Amino acid sequence: MSEHAIDSPQALAQVLILAVVADTEFDARELAILDELDAYARLGTTREAFLRQALAHAQSTRLGERGYLRMSDIAQIDAALEAVRDPAKRLLVCRLAASVITADGRVHDVERLVFDHMLCRWGLTRSMVSRAILANRWPAPA
């Protein structure tokens, strides 16, 4: 079980952080897309709190050093996923994760594995995420 309360901003952020740090690097384009999409407010947190949480997580996780997920990686991901139960919040996190993992113009294998595992565990598909993005386009930044 996750250390965060069910459906809390920290729980949502933790799942998104898994997508951000899956390839073991913070790419400036990933952070830029999160800023552009106002992801922090959508999750109910601040940029500073998100980055603190992400940095702490990045120091303890090295998913991207391999091209596969170990059972311990899957257990860690599942614990984070279990803390997000609201279907709308799950879809929100998936929409943000899809933006993050494509922000650098390339989807790394481990990013795809984490994202696909997230979708599978939550009973979502890429098509569902795509339709949600198209149905509810976020406003373009000013």
C-alpha positions as CSV (number, residue, x, y, z in Angstrom):
1,M,0.0,0.0,0.0
2,S,1.2,3.5,-0.8
3,E,2.3,5.8,2.0
4,H,-0.2,8.5,0.7
5,A,-3.9,8.8,1.5
6,I,-6.3,7.4,-1.1
7,D,-6.8,9.9,-4.0
8,S,-4.7,12.6,-2.3
9,P,-2.7,15.0,-4.3
10,Q,0.4,13.3,-3.2
11,A,-0.9,9.9,-4.3
12,L,-1.7,11.3,-7.8
13,A,1.6,13.0,-8.0
14,Q,3.4,9.8,-7.0
15,V,2.0,7.9,-10.0
16,L,2.8,10.8,-12.3
17,I,6.3,10.9,-10.9
18,L,6.8,7.2,-11.8
19,A,6.3,8.3,-15.4
20,V,8.5,11.3,-15.1
21,V,11.5,9.5,-13.6
22,A,11.0,6.1,-15.3
23,D,13.9,6.9,-17.7
24,T,16.0,8.1,-14.7
25,E,16.3,11.7,-16.0
26,F,14.4,14.9,-15.5
27,D,14.2,16.3,-19.0
28,A,13.5,20.0,-19.2
29,R,10.8,19.3,-21.8
30,E,9.0,17.0,-19.4
31,L,8.9,19.7,-16.7
32,A,7.9,22.3,-19.3
33,I,4.9,20.3,-20.4
34,L,3.8,19.9,-16.8
35,D,4.0,23.6,-16.4
36,E,2.2,24.2,-19.7
37,L,-0.6,21.9,-18.7
38,D,-0.9,23.4,-15.2
39,A,-0.4,19.8,-14.0
40,Y,0.4,20.7,-10.4
41,A,-2.8,22.6,-9.8
42,R,-4.8,19.8,-11.6
43,L,-3.3,17.3,-9.2
44,G,-4.0,19.6,-6.2
45,T,-0.4,20.3,-5.4
46,T,2.3,22.9,-6.1
47,R,5.3,22.7,-8.5
48,E,7.6,22.9,-5.5
49,A,5.9,20.1,-3.6
50,F,5.8,18.0,-6.8
51,L,9.5,18.5,-7.5
52,R,10.5,17.7,-3.9
53,Q,8.5,14.5,-4.1
54,A,9.9,13.7,-7.5
55,L,13.5,14.3,-6.4
56,A,13.1,12.1,-3.3
57,H,11.6,9.3,-5.5
58,A,14.3,9.6,-8.2
59,Q,17.0,9.1,-5.7
60,S,15.5,5.8,-4.6
61,T,14.4,4.4,-8.0
62,R,16.5,3.4,-11.0
63,L,13.9,1.9,-13.4
64,G,15.5,3.3,-16.5
65,E,18.8,1.6,-15.9
66,R,17.2,-1.5,-17.3
67,G,14.9,-2.1,-20.3
68,Y,12.5,-4.1,-18.2
69,L,10.6,-4.1,-14.9
70,R,11.6,-6.4,-12.0
71,M,9.0,-7.8,-9.7
72,S,10.1,-5.3,-7.0
73,D,9.6,-2.5,-9.5
74,I,6.1,-3.7,-10.3
75,A,5.3,-4.0,-6.6
76,Q,6.4,-0.4,-6.1
77,I,4.3,0.8,-9.1
78,D,1.3,-1.2,-7.9
79,A,1.5,0.3,-4.4
80,A,1.4,3.8,-6.0
81,L,-1.4,2.8,-8.4
82,E,-3.5,1.4,-5.5
83,A,-3.6,4.8,-3.8
84,V,-5.6,6.3,-6.8
85,R,-9.1,4.9,-6.9
86,D,-11.3,7.6,-8.4
87,P,-11.8,6.8,-12.1
88,A,-11.7,10.5,-13.1
89,K,-8.4,11.0,-11.2
90,R,-6.9,7.9,-12.8
91,L,-7.8,9.2,-16.3
92,L,-6.3,12.6,-15.4
93,V,-3.0,11.1,-14.3
94,C,-2.9,9.0,-17.4
95,R,-3.5,12.0,-19.6
96,L,-0.7,13.9,-17.9
97,A,1.6,10.8,-18.0
98,A,1.0,10.5,-21.8
99,S,2.1,14.1,-22.2
100,V,5.1,13.6,-20.1
101,I,6.4,10.5,-21.7
102,T,6.1,12.0,-25.2
103,A,7.5,15.4,-24.3
104,D,11.1,14.7,-25.3
105,G,10.0,13.3,-28.7
106,R,10.8,9.8,-27.8
107,V,9.1,7.2,-25.6
108,H,11.7,5.2,-23.8
109,D,11.0,1.5,-23.3
110,V,10.8,1.7,-19.5
111,E,8.4,4.7,-19.8
112,R,6.2,2.6,-22.1
113,L,6.3,-0.3,-19.7
114,V,5.3,1.9,-16.7
115,F,2.5,3.6,-18.7
116,D,1.1,0.3,-20.1
117,H,1.2,-1.2,-16.7
118,M,-0.7,1.8,-15.3
119,L,-3.3,1.4,-18.0
120,C,-3.6,-2.3,-17.5
121,R,-4.0,-2.1,-13.7
122,W,-6.6,0.6,-13.9
123,G,-8.5,-1.0,-16.7
124,L,-7.9,1.8,-19.2
125,T,-6.7,1.7,-22.8
126,R,-4.6,4.1,-24.9
127,S,-7.7,4.7,-26.9
128,M,-9.6,5.8,-23.8
129,V,-6.9,8.2,-22.9
130,S,-6.7,9.6,-26.4
131,R,-10.5,10.0,-26.5
132,A,-10.4,11.8,-23.1
133,I,-7.7,14.1,-24.4
134,L,-9.7,14.9,-27.6
135,A,-13.0,15.3,-25.7
136,N,-11.6,17.7,-23.1
137,R,-8.8,19.6,-24.7
138,W,-6.9,21.7,-22.2
139,P,-6.8,25.3,-23.0
140,A,-3.7,26.5,-24.8
141,P,-1.3,28.6,-22.7
142,A,-1.7,32.3,-23.0
